[in-house]
């Protein structure tokens, strides 16, 4: 989200986590690169395919795009605060950035119906009023939204026929992903504004407390999702959504702690390059995926195929991302987005 930041000023852990999030998103999206038609047989979800699908639902589905959403919130605050430090109008500038993203997202939908760029742009506008809010205010809003979200999903699972709330429950249940995205946007904004990401070692006690709370929830939801998947529970998506927030917080806190180890961070530097040009790589995934699926002559992508194709695509992206940054400072679509954000003044903004 911040291609203008100098290399020495970048937080390497953010780039690595963004790269890993792209791989997780790819595992989900690759099955949707081809549009189903009535005469195409659905993939077999028995045996190994069924097991892989359940594991993806437990560990990957909704979690990695939530991590990506968290980092978008982080990127919003970094972008806006840097714009303000330059004497720019941060909220207006970010609004223009979102409009550019919306345009690109609409074009991308023509090629990949599951694109998240346009929804990100629309939901991103709801972040703007929080830019100048206090950390305590953002925390209260975040806690309130999460509470309403949890109650709504629980009612949708256990009491879907409640007359008074049925319409509200149905409406919100259809927008699980939208609400989750905004929760994670706001979480990322909070973490960046409170400067938590740069103080991981100083927050070891608080992080450990968060992990003690979220780990048992992660285990509990994993078991629940597994049995719901095996029994074809009609509420499987609501169950996955309920487990997404604690699981995402557990993943993020653990990754940030692990990446404080300089050796591990250096080892994962190639993945950081993928994350550093995340916009380009996200757009490229759908086109590379379609090409590979066409070459492999696959009519429908099974869970096994999804894993294999995702590994191939991500390996390609690691290679060309590493090579790209030997010659250029930012990805090609990052540069386009930058120009759409700043216009002719893009070249004068500090790189």
PyMOL commands that set and color helices and strands:
alter all, ss='L'
color gray80, all
select helices_A, chain A and resi 7-9+12-32+47-59+63-85+90-109+117-124+128-130+135-158+166-173+176-193+197-199+201-230+236-258+262-267+269-276+278-296+303-324+332-348
alter helices_A, ss='H'
color red, helices_A
deselect
rebuild
show_as cartoon
